[in-house]
């Protein structure tokens, strides 16, 4: 759990607890990855500078997690979300509170695209 205090407002983001399952229509990890990746491309075209930064940051973690799962022969799409959440939480000290909010918002967009929210 990462607690952020920005502009006097306390917000709590639990990356690992947003959703840790996946839409049953995805039969494997590759299908899920292919389905949610366009979210990153949309941010490049339509996003603000802050959203673009968050997209690049989260895309790096997303790609690394997906590659690590593939190297471990993990094809269960449900494995992506807990692994991505753990990677973000582990590296959360790298981000300012404002950037953490942008990353959390983009993470939620990825999950909505996957049919989880």
GUPAMI-908006 format. One line per field, with one value per atom (N, C-alpha, C): residue in one letter; chain; atom name; x, y, z. Coordinates in Angstrom, 2 decimals, padded with zeros to 5 digits, always signed. Layout:
# GUPAMI-908006
tiro	[A,...] .
seke	[A,...] .
minu	[CA,...] .
xx	[X,...] .
yy	[Y,...] .
zz	[Z,...] .
# end
This chain:
# GUPAMI-908006
tiro	[X,X,X,X,X,X,X,X,X,X,X,X,X,X,X,X,X,X,X,X,X,X,X,X,X,X,X,X,X,X,X,X,X,X,X,X,X,X,X,X,X,X,X,X,X,X,X,X,X,X,X,X,X,X,X,X,X,X,X,X,X,X,X,X,X,X,X,X,X,X,X,X,X,X,X,X,X,X,X,X,X,X,X,X,X,X,X,X,X,X,X,X,X,X,X,X,X,X,X,X,X,X,X,X,X,X,X,X,X,X,X,X,X,X,X,X,X,X,X,X,X,X,X,X,X,X,X,X,X,X,X,X,X,X,X,X,X,X,X,X,X,X,X,X,X,X,X,X,X,X,X,X,X,X,X,X,X,X,X,X,X,X,X,X,X,X,X,X,X,X,X,X,X,X,X,X,X,X,X,X,X,X,X,X,X,X,X,X,X,X,X,X,X,X,X,X,X,X,X,X,X,X,X,X,X,X,X,X,X,X,X,X,X,X,X,X,X,X,X,X,X,X,X,X,X,X,X,X,X,X,X,X,X,X,X,X,X,X,X,X,X,X,X,X,X,X,X,X,X,X,X,X,X,X,X,X,X,X,X,X,X,X,X,X,X,X,X,X,X,X,X,X,X,X,X,X,X,X,X,X,X,X,X,X,X,X,X,X,X,X,X,X,X,X,X,X,X,X,X,X,X,X,X,X,X,X,X,X,X,X,X,X,X,X,X,X,X,X,X,X,X,X,X,X,X,X,X,X,X,X,X,X,X,X,X,X,X,X,X,X,X,X,X,X,X,X,X,X,X,X,X] .
seke	[A,A,A,A,A,A,A,A,A,A,A,A,A,A,A,A,A,A,A,A,A,A,A,A,A,A,A,A,A,A,A,A,A,A,A,A,A,A,A,A,A,A,A,A,A,A,A,A,A,A,A,A,A,A,A,A,A,A,A,A,A,A,A,A,A,A,A,A,A,A,A,A,A,A,A,A,A,A,A,A,A,A,A,A,A,A,A,A,A,A,A,A,A,A,A,A,A,A,A,A,A,A,A,A,A,A,A,A,A,A,A,A,A,A,A,A,A,A,A,A,A,A,A,A,A,A,A,A,A,A,A,A,A,A,A,A,A,A,A,A,A,A,A,A,A,A,A,A,A,A,A,A,A,A,A,A,A,A,A,A,A,A,A,A,A,A,A,A,A,A,A,A,A,A,A,A,A,A,A,A,A,A,A,A,A,A,A,A,A,A,A,A,A,A,A,A,A,A,A,A,A,A,A,A,A,A,A,A,A,A,A,A,A,A,A,A,A,A,A,A,A,A,A,A,A,A,A,A,A,A,A,A,A,A,A,A,A,A,A,A,A,A,A,A,A,A,A,A,A,A,A,A,A,A,A,A,A,A,A,A,A,A,A,A,A,A,A,A,A,A,A,A,A,A,A,A,A,A,A,A,A,A,A,A,A,A,A,A,A,A,A,A,A,A,A,A,A,A,A,A,A,A,A,A,A,A,A,A,A,A,A,A,A,A,A,A,A,A,A,A,A,A,A,A,A,A,A,A,A,A,A,A,A,A,A,A,A,A,A,A,A,A,A,A,A,A,A,A,A,A,A] .
minu	[N,CA,C,N,CA,C,N,CA,C,N,CA,C,N,CA,C,N,CA,C,N,CA,C,N,CA,C,N,CA,C,N,CA,C,N,CA,C,N,CA,C,N,CA,C,N,CA,C,N,CA,C,N,CA,C,N,CA,C,N,CA,C,N,CA,C,N,CA,C,N,CA,C,N,CA,C,N,CA,C,N,CA,C,N,CA,C,N,CA,C,N,CA,C,N,CA,C,N,CA,C,N,CA,C,N,CA,C,N,CA,C,N,CA,C,N,CA,C,N,CA,C,N,CA,C,N,CA,C,N,CA,C,N,CA,C,N,CA,C,N,CA,C,N,CA,C,N,CA,C,N,CA,C,N,CA,C,N,CA,C,N,CA,C,N,CA,C,N,CA,C,N,CA,C,N,CA,C,N,CA,C,N,CA,C,N,CA,C,N,CA,C,N,CA,C,N,CA,C,N,CA,C,N,CA,C,N,CA,C,N,CA,C,N,CA,C,N,CA,C,N,CA,C,N,CA,C,N,CA,C,N,CA,C,N,CA,C,N,CA,C,N,CA,C,N,CA,C,N,CA,C,N,CA,C,N,CA,C,N,CA,C,N,CA,C,N,CA,C,N,CA,C,N,CA,C,N,CA,C,N,CA,C,N,CA,C,N,CA,C,N,CA,C,N,CA,C,N,CA,C,N,CA,C,N,CA,C,N,CA,C,N,CA,C,N,CA,C,N,CA,C,N,CA,C,N,CA,C,N,CA,C,N,CA,C,N,CA,C,N,CA,C,N,CA,C,N,CA,C,N,CA,C,N,CA,C,N,CA,C,N,CA,C,N,CA,C,N,CA,C,N,CA,C,N,CA,C,N,CA,C,N,CA,C,N,CA,C,N,CA,C,N,CA,C,N,CA,C,N,CA,C,N,CA,C,N,CA,C] .
xx	[+000.84,+000.00,+000.89,+000.58,+001.31,+000.37,+000.76,-000.06,+000.53,-000.30,+000.14,-000.54,+000.18,-000.40,-000.07,-001.05,-000.82,-001.83,-001.36,-002.18,-003.15,-002.65,-003.46,-004.52,-004.58,-005.59,-004.89,-005.41,-004.83,-005.51,-004.71,-005.24,-004.46,-005.13,-004.48,-004.68,-003.58,-003.63,-003.08,-003.83,-003.38,-003.31,-002.17,-002.04,-002.42,-001.97,-002.23,-003.65,-004.42,-005.78,-006.84,-006.44,-007.43,-008.18,-007.47,-008.00,-006.81,-006.95,-005.84,-006.27,-007.42,-007.86,-007.90,-008.35,-008.43,-009.72,-010.10,-011.29,-011.13,-012.11,-011.98,-011.88,-012.15,-012.06,-010.62,-009.65,-008.25,-007.74,-007.36,-006.94,-005.49,-004.69,-003.29,-002.74,-001.55,-000.91,-000.72,-000.30,-000.07,-001.33,-002.47,-003.73,-004.07,-003.84,-004.10,-003.16,-001.89,-000.90,-001.25,-001.57,-001.92,-003.17,-004.08,-005.33,-005.15,-004.28,-004.15,-003.06,-002.13,-001.04,-001.50,-002.60,-003.02,-003.28,-003.51,-003.69,-002.44,-001.29,-000.04,+000.06,-000.32,-000.26,-001.22,-002.39,-003.37,-002.83,-002.09,-001.51,-000.48,+000.29,+001.30,+000.63,-000.52,-001.21,-001.99,-002.68,-003.65,-003.26,-002.22,-001.94,-001.16,-001.25,-000.46,+000.99,+001.85,+003.25,+003.35,+002.56,+002.58,+002.08,+001.02,+000.50,+001.48,+002.17,+003.19,+004.33,+004.76,+005.78,+005.30,+004.08,+003.52,+003.40,+003.03,+002.89,+004.24,+005.28,+006.60,+007.10,+006.88,+007.30,+006.57,+005.24,+004.45,+004.68,+004.89,+005.15,+006.43,+007.43,+008.66,+008.42,+007.68,+007.36,+006.47,+005.49,+004.57,+005.33,+006.18,+006.94,+007.88,+008.54,+009.45,+008.71,+007.60,+006.81,+006.29,+005.76,+005.25,+006.37,+007.55,+008.68,+009.15,+009.19,+009.60,+008.62,+007.34,+006.34,+006.49,+006.70,+006.87,+008.12,+009.21,+010.44,+010.26,+009.35,+009.04,+007.92,+007.58,+006.52,+005.18,+004.95,+003.68,+002.75,+001.69,+000.75,-000.61,-000.75,-002.01,-002.13,-003.12,-003.24,-003.46,-004.00,-004.24,-002.93,-001.83,-000.54,+000.01,-000.47,+000.07,-000.18,-001.40,-001.76,-001.02,-000.94,-000.18,+001.31,+001.86,+003.28,+003.53,+002.64,+002.79,+002.60,+001.63,+001.41,+002.64,+003.22,+004.42,+005.58,+005.75,+006.85,+006.66,+005.44,+005.16,+005.39,+004.89,+005.05,+006.53,+007.28,+008.69,+009.46,+009.04,+009.75,+009.06,+008.05,+007.26,+008.10,+009.20,+010.06,+010.71,+010.69,+011.29,+010.44,+009.18,+008.24,+007.86,+007.57,+007.00,+005.55,+004.96,+003.55,+002.64,+002.89,+002.07,+002.22,+003.46,+003.68,+003.04,+003.04,+002.38,+000.89,+000.28,-001.14,-001.35,-000.49,-000.61,-000.40,+000.56,+000.80,-000.40,-000.94,-002.11,-003.31,-003.51,-004.62,-004.44,-003.23,-002.98,-003.12,-002.68,-002.85,-004.34,-005.17,-006.61,-007.16,-006.62,-007.04,-006.70,-005.52,-005.13,-006.12,-006.48,-007.41,-008.81,-009.24,-010.55,-010.51,-009.41,-009.26,-009.33,-008.82,-008.84,-010.20,-011.11,-012.45,-012.56,-011.69,-011.68,-012.35,-012.60,-013.18,-014.41] .
yy	[-001.17,+000.00,+001.23,+002.16,+003.41,+004.52,+005.29,+006.41,+007.69,+008.47,+009.71,+010.88,+011.92,+013.14,+014.25,+014.62,+015.61,+016.74,+017.95,+019.14,+018.98,+018.40,+018.27,+017.19,+016.43,+015.38,+014.03,+013.20,+011.89,+010.90,+010.22,+009.21,+007.93,+006.83,+005.54,+004.70,+004.15,+003.29,+001.93,+000.92,-000.43,-001.14,-001.06,-001.63,-003.11,-003.84,-005.27,-005.63,-004.69,-005.01,-004.43,-003.74,-003.20,-004.35,-005.25,-006.48,-007.39,-008.64,-009.55,-010.74,-010.64,-011.69,-011.09,-011.86,-011.34,-011.79,-011.13,-011.46,-012.87,-013.73,-015.12,-015.27,-014.22,-014.33,-014.38,-014.04,-014.12,-015.51,-016.23,-017.62,-017.76,-016.71,-016.77,-015.36,-015.31,-014.04,-013.17,-013.76,-012.98,-012.27,-012.94,-012.32,-011.12,-011.25,-010.14,-008.97,-009.26,-008.21,-007.48,-008.22,-007.60,-006.73,-007.12,-006.38,-005.06,-005.05,-003.84,-002.88,-003.34,-002.48,-001.21,-001.22,+000.03,+001.20,+000.92,+002.00,+002.88,+002.25,+003.02,+003.90,+003.34,+004.10,+005.29,+005.10,+006.18,+007.34,+007.04,+008.10,+008.90,+008.21,+008.91,+009.93,+009.58,+010.46,+011.55,+011.19,+012.10,+012.62,+012.06,+012.37,+013.65,+014.13,+015.28,+014.84,+015.78,+015.43,+014.50,+014.76,+013.91,+012.50,+012.43,+011.12,+010.37,+011.10,+010.48,+009.91,+010.64,+010.14,+008.87,+008.91,+007.75,+006.55,+006.82,+005.76,+005.08,+005.88,+005.32,+004.53,+005.06,+004.40,+003.07,+003.12,+001.90,+000.91,+001.41,+000.52,-000.28,+000.36,-000.36,-001.50,-001.22,-002.28,-003.35,-002.92,-003.84,-004.80,-004.24,-005.07,-006.02,-005.54,-006.39,-007.52,-007.23,-008.26,-009.29,-008.81,-009.73,-010.63,-010.06,-010.84,-011.86,-011.45,-012.38,-013.54,-013.24,-014.31,-015.26,-014.70,-015.54,-016.41,-015.85,-016.63,-017.77,-017.57,-018.62,-019.53,-019.43,-020.24,-020.09,-018.92,-018.62,-018.03,-018.74,-018.25,-017.90,-017.99,-017.65,-016.13,-015.55,-014.10,-013.49,-014.24,-013.72,-013.44,-014.00,-013.79,-012.39,-011.71,-010.40,-009.36,-009.26,-008.16,-008.21,-009.34,-009.35,-009.06,-009.57,-009.33,-007.86,-007.25,-005.84,-004.97,-005.32,-004.58,-004.63,-005.81,-005.96,-005.14,-005.13,-004.36,-002.87,-002.39,-000.97,-000.61,-001.45,-001.18,-001.16,-002.10,-002.20,-000.96,-000.36,+000.79,+002.12,+002.11,+003.33,+004.47,+004.16,+005.21,+006.05,+005.57,+006.30,+007.48,+007.49,+008.47,+009.51,+010.69,+011.71,+011.32,+011.88,+011.59,+011.90,+012.99,+013.33,+012.28,+011.83,+010.80,+009.48,+009.17,+007.95,+007.98,+009.13,+009.27,+009.00,+009.55,+009.33,+007.86,+007.22,+005.80,+004.97,+005.28,+004.55,+004.72,+005.92,+006.14,+005.35,+005.30,+004.54,+003.04,+002.59,+001.18,+000.82,+001.69,+001.44,+001.41,+002.26,+002.24,+000.91,+000.37,-000.94,-002.00,-001.95,-002.94,-002.80,-001.56,-001.36,-001.94,-001.71,-002.25,-003.78,-004.36,-005.83,-006.34,-005.42,-005.83,-006.12,-005.52,-005.81,-004.74,-003.61,-002.53,-001.97] .
zz	[+000.00,+000.00,+000.00,-000.88,-000.94,-000.52,+000.46,+000.90,+000.36,-000.27,-000.89,-000.21,+000.02,+000.54,-000.43,-001.22,-002.26,-002.10,-002.02,-001.89,-000.72,+000.36,+001.56,+001.50,+000.43,+000.29,+000.45,+001.32,+001.53,+000.60,-000.20,-001.11,-000.92,-000.96,-000.78,-002.04,-002.54,-003.70,-003.31,-003.57,-003.31,-004.65,-005.29,-006.62,-006.63,-005.63,-005.60,-005.27,-004.75,-004.34,-005.26,-006.31,-007.23,-007.88,-008.46,-009.03,-009.29,-008.94,-009.20,-010.04,-010.65,-011.56,-012.96,-013.90,-015.26,-015.90,-016.95,-017.70,-018.26,-018.05,-018.52,-020.03,-020.79,-022.23,-022.74,-021.88,-022.28,-021.95,-022.98,-022.78,-022.39,-022.64,-022.25,-022.02,-021.50,-021.17,-022.40,-023.51,-024.73,-025.20,-025.11,-025.53,-024.66,-023.36,-022.45,-022.73,-022.88,-023.16,-024.45,-025.49,-026.77,-026.64,-025.77,-025.62,-024.85,-023.85,-023.03,-023.50,-024.30,-024.77,-025.48,-026.23,-026.89,-025.92,-024.67,-023.69,-023.67,-023.72,-023.72,-024.97,-026.11,-027.37,-027.35,-026.75,-026.66,-025.84,-024.78,-023.94,-024.73,-025.57,-026.38,-027.29,-027.83,-028.76,-028.04,-026.94,-026.33,-024.95,-024.33,-022.94,-022.71,-021.48,-021.06,-020.85,-020.56,-020.27,-019.07,-018.03,-016.85,-017.16,-017.96,-018.34,-019.24,-020.09,-020.95,-020.11,-019.10,-018.19,-017.49,-016.95,-016.25,-017.19,-018.44,-019.43,-019.69,-019.89,-020.13,-018.93,-017.75,-016.51,-016.34,-016.47,-016.28,-017.41,-018.62,-019.76,-019.53,-018.96,-018.66,-017.68,-016.62,-015.66,-016.28,-017.05,-017.71,-018.63,-019.49,-020.43,-019.70,-018.66,-017.90,-017.22,-016.59,-015.91,-016.93,-018.04,-019.07,-019.60,-019.81,-020.31,-019.27,-018.00,-016.95,-016.83,-016.91,-016.85,-018.04,-019.22,-020.41,-020.30,-019.78,-019.61,-018.61,-017.67,-016.69,-017.17,-018.45,-019.06,-018.35,-017.80,-017.15,-018.20,-018.54,-019.54,-018.96,-017.65,-017.01,-016.97,-017.66,-017.69,-016.30,-015.38,-014.03,-013.29,-013.75,-013.09,-013.33,-014.36,-014.71,-013.62,-013.14,-012.24,-010.90,-010.23,-008.97,-009.18,-010.28,-010.55,-010.89,-011.66,-011.99,-010.74,-009.93,-008.68,-007.79,-007.66,-006.83,-007.37,-008.68,-009.30,-009.05,-009.17,-008.95,-007.48,-006.60,-005.17,-004.78,-005.31,-004.98,-005.43,-006.52,-007.08,-006.77,-005.93,-005.69,-005.13,-004.48,-003.94,-005.04,-006.26,-007.38,-007.85,-007.45,-007.98,-006.94,-007.42,-006.54,-006.25,-005.23,-004.96,-006.16,-006.84,-008.01,-009.11,-009.34,-010.36,-009.96,-008.66,-008.19,-008.53,-008.42,-008.77,-010.25,-011.10,-012.55,-012.90,-012.26,-012.51,-012.05,-010.88,-010.37,-011.31,-011.83,-012.75,-014.04,-014.56,-015.77,-015.52,-014.35,-013.97,-013.99,-013.47,-013.47,-014.90,-015.78,-017.19,-017.83,-017.51,-018.05,-017.60,-016.33,-015.81,-016.41,-016.62,-017.27,-018.68,-019.37,-020.74,-020.73,-019.66,-019.53,-019.06,-018.77,-018.36,-016.87,-016.08,-014.65,-013.81,-014.36,-013.55,-014.22] .
# end
